């Protein structure tokens, strides 16, 4: 969701093979798996496309557009019927119920569905200190409450932590378990996006999800954030020396997916993404029977944001039509 490591951290701090249901050693009951998976005999005829608000972060940061107009922009500018919010653009209203109800009305008036809130900068859910971990968990409560008011199905969180691998795993099982339990009370899912370091080690995260064993804990596989060397995990310009195979990672995450993030950076003369093989990615999504929304998340710096969004939308639609 970011350009380069230094800019990514600055921006974020100032706000944020094919998969099958029985593959990869998955032993969870179906009720624990992603709630957007179809029966294996069904297929999504056309991709359901949403717009991730981060695609417009430059315009939002410089004031060209306003965050309260997001739903109207998605519908009236891009013809998209669903949106994914980013919490950093609404920090001042985090606990303002009237604001969220007003935002819900705006989305309803525009004919747009509110899907999820992407949450950053609320502490490490994998903090090895019990008190600090609980504080981080409780910091997320207000966003679950906001998601409920908006009519979303999920909040997207970061599964960061510090310490040894074993310490991080133990702390994340605890923190994510507590947060998923709170989310369950409102029917709101807690979903993990690959965002660098251990969060982009898909097998590691799947182990944690299995151990927590909650139907309200899932994933948001992102096509691009698979760098294991740095927080946020951007692989833009292929500038990462230690990368978890992106296709394997998406495959590992898809059985638990309650959303999918179609990351894009740049496009060639034929309209293809220059780093990510969209046909291969979307074939994985289709084959697993995923029936949720696929979110456009343009993050490039060589195109205007509007052009990048349109290019990603076109690529999603044309590629999906060509799949087996």
C-alpha positions in Angstrom: 0.0 0.0 0.0 3.0 2.2 -0.2 5.6 3.6 -2.6 9.0 3.0 -0.9 10.0 2.0 2.5 10.8 5.5 3.9 7.8 7.1 2.4 5.6 4.2 3.3 6.5 4.4 7.0 6.0 8.2 7.0 2.7 8.1 5.4 1.4 5.2 7.5 2.5 6.7 10.8 0.9 10.0 10.1 -2.6 8.6 9.8 -1.6 3.9 8.0 -0.3 -23.5 -8.0 -4.2 -23.1 -7.4 -5.9 -22.9 -4.1 -8.7 -25.3 -3.2 -10.7 -25.7 0.0 -9.0 -28.9 1.0 -5.5 -27.8 0.0 -2.4 -26.8 1.9 -3.2 -29.1 4.9 -6.2 -27.0 5.9 -8.1 -28.8 8.6 -10.5 -26.2 9.8 -14.2 -26.8 9.4 -15.9 -24.9 6.6 -17.6 -22.5 9.1 -14.1 -21.2 10.0 -13.1 -20.5 6.4 -13.6 -17.4 4.5 -17.3 -16.5 4.3 -17.0 -15.5 0.6 -16.3 -18.9 -0.7 -18.8 -20.5 -3.1 -19.6 -24.2 -3.4 -16.9 -25.7 -5.7 -19.5 -26.2 -8.4 -20.3 -22.5 -8.6 -18.3 -19.7 -10.2 -18.5 -15.9 -10.1 -19.6 -14.9 -13.6 -18.2 -11.4 -13.4 -15.8 -9.9 -10.9 -17.3 -7.8 -8.1 -15.0 -4.9 -7.9 -14.6 -2.4 -5.0 -12.3 0.6 -4.5 -9.8 0.8 -1.7 -9.5 4.3 -0.4 -5.7 4.1 -0.4 -5.9 4.3 -4.2 -6.8 8.0 -3.7 -4.4 8.8 -0.8 -2.5 11.5 -2.6 -5.6 13.4 -3.5 -7.0 12.9 0.0 -3.7 14.1 1.6 -3.4 17.2 -0.6 -7.1 18.1 -0.2 -8.1 17.6 -3.8 -10.9 15.3 -2.6 -12.6 14.9 0.8 -12.9 11.6 2.6 -16.6 12.1 3.2 -17.1 12.1 -0.6 -15.5 8.7 -1.1 -18.7 6.8 -1.8 -19.8 9.3 -4.4 -16.4 9.3 -6.1 -16.4 5.5 -6.3 -19.8 5.4 -7.9 -19.9 8.6 -10.0 -16.3 8.6 -11.2 -15.5 5.0 -11.5 -18.8 3.2 -11.6 -18.0 1.1 -8.6 -20.6 -0.1 -6.1 -18.4 -1.0 -3.1 -15.7 0.7 -1.1 -13.0 0.0 1.5 -12.2 2.8 3.9 -8.8 3.7 5.5 -9.0 4.7 9.1 -6.3 7.3 9.0 -8.6 9.6 7.0 -11.2 9.5 9.8 -9.2 9.6 13.0 -10.9 12.7 14.3 -14.3 11.0 14.1 -13.3 7.5 15.3 -15.8 7.5 18.2 -18.4 9.8 16.7 -21.5 7.6 16.1 -23.4 10.4 14.3 -20.5 10.8 11.9 -20.5 7.1 11.0 -24.3 7.0 10.6 -24.0 10.1 8.3 -21.3 8.4 6.3 -23.5 5.3 6.0 -26.3 7.4 4.7 -24.0 9.0 2.1 -23.0 5.6 0.9 -26.6 4.4 0.7 -27.6 7.5 -1.2 -24.8 6.8 -3.7 -25.9 3.2 -4.0 -22.5 2.0 -2.6 -21.8 -0.8 -0.2 -19.3 -0.2 2.7 -17.2 -3.4 3.0 -14.4 -2.8 5.5 -12.2 -0.4 7.3 -8.4 -0.7 6.9 -6.9 0.0 10.4 -3.4 1.1 11.1 -1.4 2.8 13.9 -3.3 1.3 16.8 -0.5 -0.7 18.3 1.0 -4.2 17.8 -1.5 -7.0 18.3 1.5 -9.2 18.6 3.2 -7.2 21.4 4.8 -9.6 23.8 4.0 -7.3 26.7 0.6 -8.4 28.0 -0.6 -4.9 29.0 0.6 -3.3 25.8 -1.0 -6.0 23.7 -4.3 -5.6 25.5 -4.1 -1.8 24.9 -3.5 -2.4 21.2 -6.5 -4.8 21.1 -8.7 -2.3 22.8 -7.5 0.5 20.5 -9.1 -1.4 17.7 -12.5 -1.7 19.4 -13.6 1.8 18.1 -13.0 0.7 14.5 -15.1 -2.4 15.0 -17.8 -0.2 16.4 -17.5 2.2 13.4 -17.5 -0.8 11.0 -20.8 -2.0 12.5 -22.4 1.5 12.2 -21.3 1.7 8.6 -22.6 -1.8 7.7 -19.2 -3.2 6.9 -18.4 -6.9 7.3 -14.8 -6.5 8.5 -11.9 -4.4 9.7 -8.5 -5.1 8.2 -5.7 -5.2 10.8 -1.9 -5.6 10.8 -0.5 -8.6 12.6 2.8 -7.1 13.6 4.8 -8.0 16.7 8.3 -8.1 18.0 10.5 -10.8 19.5 11.4 -14.3 18.4 9.2 -16.1 16.0 7.7 -18.2 18.8 7.1 -15.1 20.9 5.3 -13.3 18.1 3.2 -16.3 17.3 2.1 -16.7 20.9 1.3 -13.0 21.3 -0.6 -12.9 18.0 -2.7 -15.9 19.0 -3.6 -14.0 22.2 -4.2 -10.6 20.6 -6.0 -11.7 17.5 -8.1 -14.1 19.6 -9.2 -11.3 21.9 -10.0 -9.0 19.0 -11.9 -11.6 17.0 -13.9 -12.4 20.1 -14.9 -8.7 20.4 -15.7 -8.5 16.7 -17.9 -11.6 17.0 -20.2 -9.7 19.4 -21.0 -7.2 16.5 -20.7 -9.7 13.7 -17.5 -7.9 12.4 -14.6 -10.0 11.0 -11.0 -9.3 11.8 -8.9 -9.9 8.7 -5.2 -10.0 8.3 -3.4 -8.4 5.3 0.1 -9.4 4.3 2.0 -6.2 5.1 5.7 -7.3 5.3 8.0 -9.1 7.7 6.3 -12.1 9.3 2.8 -11.0 8.2 3.9 -11.8 4.6 4.9 -15.3 5.7 1.6 -16.8 4.7 2.2 -20.2 6.2 3.1 -18.6 9.5 -0.1 -16.5 9.5 -2.2 -19.5 8.6 -0.8 -21.4 11.5 -2.0 -18.6 13.8 -5.4 -18.5 12.2 -5.8 -22.2 12.7 -4.8 -21.9 16.4 -7.2 -19.1 17.1 -9.9 -21.1 15.4 -12.5 -18.3 15.1 -14.9 -17.8 12.1 -14.4 -14.1 12.7 -10.7 -14.2 11.9 -9.6 -14.3 8.3 -7.4 -12.8 5.6 -7.2 -10.1 3.1 -4.7 -11.4 0.5 -2.9 -8.6 -1.2 -1.3 -9.2 -4.6 1.7 -7.0 -3.9 2.9 -6.9 -0.3 5.1 -10.0 0.0 8.4 -8.5 1.0 9.7 -10.3 4.1 12.5 -7.8 4.8 10.5 -4.7 5.7 7.4 -3.6 7.4 4.5 -2.9 4.9 6.0 -5.3 2.5 5.9 -3.4 -0.8 7.4 -5.1 -3.8 7.1 -2.1 -6.1 9.9 -2.0 -8.7 11.0 -5.5 -7.5 13.1 -3.8 -4.8 13.1 -6.5 -2.2 15.7 -9.2 -1.7 13.6 -11.7 0.3 10.1 -12.2 -1.1 7.5 -14.8 -0.2 6.3 -16.1 -3.5 3.3 -13.9 -4.2 1.2 -16.6 -6.0 1.9 -19.2 -3.2 1.1 -16.5 -0.6 -2.3 -15.6 -2.2 -3.0 -19.3 -2.6 -2.2 -19.9 1.1 -4.5 -17.0 2.2 -7.4 -17.6 -0.1 -9.2 -20.3 1.9 -9.5 -17.8 4.7 -10.2 -14.7 2.6 -13.0 -12.3 3.4 -11.7 -9.8 0.8 -9.0 -9.7 -1.9 -6.8 -6.7 -2.6 -5.8 -6.2 -6.3 -2.6 -4.3 -5.9 -1.2 -2.5 -8.9 1.9 -0.3 -9.5 2.5 0.2 -13.2 1.2 -1.0 -16.6 2.9 -1.9 -19.9 1.7 -0.9 -23.3 -0.8 -3.7 -23.4 -2.4 -2.7 -20.1 -0.8 -5.5 -18.1 0.6 -5.0 -14.6 4.4 -5.0 -15.0 5.2 -7.1 -11.9 2.1 -9.1 -11.1 0.6 -11.7 -13.4 -3.1 -10.8 -13.1 -4.2 -13.8 -15.1 -2.4 -16.2 -12.8 -3.6 -14.3 -9.7 -7.2 -14.1 -10.7 -7.3 -17.8 -11.8 -6.3 -18.6 -8.2 -9.2 -16.5 -7.0 -11.7 -18.0 -9.4 -10.6 -21.6 -8.8 -11.0 -21.4 -5.1 -14.6 -20.3 -5.6 -14.2 -16.8 -4.0 -17.3 -14.8 -4.4 -16.5 -11.6 -2.5 -15.3 -8.2 -3.8 -11.9 -7.7 -5.3 -10.6 -4.3 -4.3 -8.7 -2.0 -6.6 -5.6 -0.7 -4.7 -3.5 1.3 -7.1 -0.2 2.4 -5.5 1.9 3.5 -8.4 3.8 6.7 -8.8 4.1 7.0 -12.5 0.4 7.5 -13.3 -2.2 9.8 -11.9 -4.3 8.1 -9.3 -7.4 8.3 -11.5 -5.5 6.7 -14.5 -4.2 4.0 -12.3 -7.6 3.1 -10.9 -9.1 3.0 -14.4 -6.2 0.8 -15.7 -6.6 -1.6 -12.8 -10.4 -1.8 -13.3 -10.0 -2.5 -17.0 -7.3 -5.2 -16.3 -9.5 -6.9 -13.7 -12.5 -7.0 -16.1 -10.7 -8.1 -19.2 -8.5 -10.7 -17.4 -11.5 -12.2 -15.6 -13.3 -12.6 -18.9 -10.3 -14.6 -20.3 -10.1 -17.1 -17.4 -10.8 -20.8 -17.7 
